[in-house]
Amino acid sequence: MADKQQPARRLTRRRFMIGTAVVVGGGLTLTWLAGGRRGPRLSADAATLEPNSYLQVRPDGDIVLQVDKLEMGQGVITGFVTLVAEELGVPPASITTQDAPVLAFFQDPSQTTAESQSMRTRWNKLREVGAAAREMLVQAAAERWSVDVAEVEIPGDATLVNRGTGAVLSYFDVTEAAARLDPPRDVTLKAKAERRLIGRHVDRVDVPAKVTGEAIFGSDIELPGQLIAIVVRCPNLGGELLRADTNAAEAAPGVRHVLRITSGIAIVAETFWHAQQAARLLDTEWSPGPLAAMTTGKLHDLQRATIESGELIEAREDDGVDEAFDGAARVIDAEYALPHMAHATMETMTATMRLEPGRCEIWTGSQSPDLTREVVAGLTGLPRDDVRVHVPFAGCGFGRRFMNDFVVEVTEIAMRIDAPVKLIWSREDDIRHDYYHCANLHVMRAALDDRNRPVGWEHRLVAPSMNKHIMPTVLASVAPEWLADGVHETLADWMIAGFEKFVGPWQAFDGSTNLPYDVGPVRVGVQGLDTGIPAGIWRSVGNHFNAFVVESFIDELANLAGEDPVDFRLRRLGEDPRRVAVLERLAQESGWGRAGPGRHQGVAVYGAYEGAIGQVAEVSVDGGELRVHRVACVVDCGTAINPDIVRQQIEGGIIFGMTAALYGEIDFVDGRVRQSNFHDYRMVRMADSPSIDVHIIDSDLDPGGIGEAGTPPIAPAIANAVFAATGKRIRKLPLAI
């Protein structure tokens, strides 16, 4: 039968899963296989086209993409599918996605979902593999037709068209032939004008299953014979179990096991309800722990004593700082403080494990599956290759799922019983046993000239370090498996000590050292304070609190200079054209200076994650009640791969940041966390939500990160609006009128 008469194989809709560059013909040509970065072959079928470990084009009509980042609502699956579909020349709906196994190929240097890096680090990689597969399919078709590759056209529907004869082939008609070809060393990516998907609306591929309830989250995993576990932990931070009478709990209906593990007492039962009821029957005595006397007030006193000691590490020191302050007409100072905050993910921590002789499988929405594998391998003694980490959807992450404390718990339980087990944290567990966004204290000073214009800047801050909570597992996961026991820990101890002595809590000064404003010479000093309270990664990390401090203090300086807050910033952003463009557009879109009756505006502009973002909050203050009515936002995130998802993420980041600004606070009473659930750790709800307008600046630059960008500016924008409304400068979160 002639090729032209062969119908293109119908595509099935699925739910879901390096070198140098030169410009050629308007597109980007990349030497993408430099160094042999193909990765292991994941398909056993020799007829499957697999340019590298990311992508398989199968002769049965399936196109399978390995997703090596966690989908936790940020739209990463849709973004990955868009990049591949754009270059491969197929409809996005034709691509099935799978969660990628833990492989060195996917690690750079670790296989984590953090720091808004997913699209930034996969922007070229996924377009390259799509282009490589496309070029191999084109070559296979050209060889079948005995024509030059230039005679093969790609309409974008997974077909190949012979320009001369009009003959049509499906991709899957030539997949087997393409699989026998060597992947191209150089691939040419589409120029911006040639793109059909990138920069346009593409339906989220995860939404249909989430709407119908078919989507599988970590909490949904069910295995044959599975039991449910909860853990009763010490209510005091750092406390230990002294005594436990478990007889009544062991005799309770549905209970299979009551086990003592490192973090407390595990109750394993037939259902979550049975486990919870049995937990109430425990008779326990706990030690008060090393933080028994810790209160929020004492923590603040410790922070102030640390910052006043003067023993700070210089994170930035420009020439002439002392001279600027010595010669100033006036020096002003201000103190800013932010509390501990919880992550409060919609889905609490959960993990399911099946441990069998010689192998282990774990299902959990992990932001660090390679670290998860390392933890499990270390506890069970299994080789890494015998531990399979499955990564289902997660109901938010915000950095909390980077930590693996709940993985330790489920592993210890699974090692003691002969059945698959799912560990579930309650909301109370989640709030009271978090790795918190750390409390921090800032002392700001500005040197002013005789016209109240800034000529010097000093920022001193103290915050806990996350190094000791993160670095040991990260180091172990990337170290050779043959390294002797204990060496990982020793190396981690050395590295942590070095960081603390010479660098300080590096996550804490994000957004403080790269000050964009021309305010004279700058000094930034930082010091870590180990309080014993668990500290972890939280959406935007140090950028969150430094944006609040820097953008609030800049507003103070604008007021002292008698200048409009937008004009004051624009005059001092000459070396940052992206922020200038954002701020100028923001003034237009927000109607700056034209707030409605009884309303007042505040502005903040910030740069992070290889982009720039500005927000104007419009608020009213009535009898001590603060209401945010509207937020206008302008963002330059480079190439917006999917503008709708960019807007969604900015909107979500604003709401998340509003929760922190208005309500977010974890405080401590005698070494215990006072809050326990949403009744006393409040979230911004629908009734509290403002109207949000997000405007995206068109850009040809590579994509920046967007998942965290919306959070940092909102707190200072609201605080600055409150000042405009009341004349009261609020320097502490949560905001209190």
Secondary structure as UniProt FT lines:
FT   HELIX           3..5
FT   STRAND          21..24
FT   TURN            25..26
FT   STRAND          27..31
FT   TURN            32..35
FT   TURN            37..38
FT   TURN            46..47
FT   TURN            53..54
FT   STRAND          55..57
FT   TURN            59..60
FT   STRAND          63..67
FT   HELIX           76..88
FT   HELIX           92..94
FT   STRAND          95..99
FT   HELIX           104..106
FT   TURN            115..116
FT   HELIX           118..145
FT   HELIX           149..151
FT   STRAND          152..153
FT   STRAND          159..162
FT   TURN            163..165
FT   STRAND          168..170
FT   HELIX           171..173
FT   HELIX           175..179
FT   STRAND          186..189
FT   HELIX           192..194
FT   TURN            198..199
FT   TURN            205..206
FT   HELIX           207..212
FT   HELIX           218..220
FT   TURN            224..225
FT   STRAND          227..233
FT   TURN            237..238
FT   STRAND          241..245
FT   HELIX           247..250
FT   TURN            253..254
FT   STRAND          255..261
FT   TURN            262..263
FT   STRAND          264..269
FT   HELIX           272..279
FT   TURN            280..281
FT   STRAND          283..286
FT   TURN            290..293
FT   HELIX           296..308
FT   STRAND          313..317
FT   TURN            319..320
FT   HELIX           321..326
FT   STRAND          330..338
FT   STRAND          340..341
FT   STRAND          350..356
FT   TURN            357..358
FT   STRAND          359..363
FT   HELIX           369..380
FT   HELIX           384..386
FT   STRAND          387..390
FT   TURN            398..399
FT   HELIX           400..402
FT   HELIX           405..414
FT   TURN            415..416
FT   STRAND          421..424
FT   HELIX           427..432
FT   STRAND          436..437
FT   STRAND          440..448
FT   TURN            450..451
FT   STRAND          454..463
FT   HELIX           467..478
FT   TURN            481..482
FT   TURN            485..486
FT   HELIX           487..498
FT   HELIX           499..503
FT   HELIX           506..509
FT   TURN            510..514
FT   STRAND          522..528
FT   TURN            539..540
FT   HELIX           541..561
FT   HELIX           565..571
FT   TURN            574..575
FT   HELIX           577..590
FT   TURN            591..593
FT   TURN            597..598
FT   STRAND          600..608
FT   TURN            609..610
FT   STRAND          611..622
FT   TURN            623..624
FT   STRAND          625..636
FT   HELIX           643..662
FT   STRAND          668..669
FT   TURN            670..671
FT   STRAND          672..673
FT   TURN            678..680
FT   HELIX           686..688
FT   STRAND          691..696
FT   TURN            707..710
FT   TURN            712..713
FT   HELIX           714..726
//
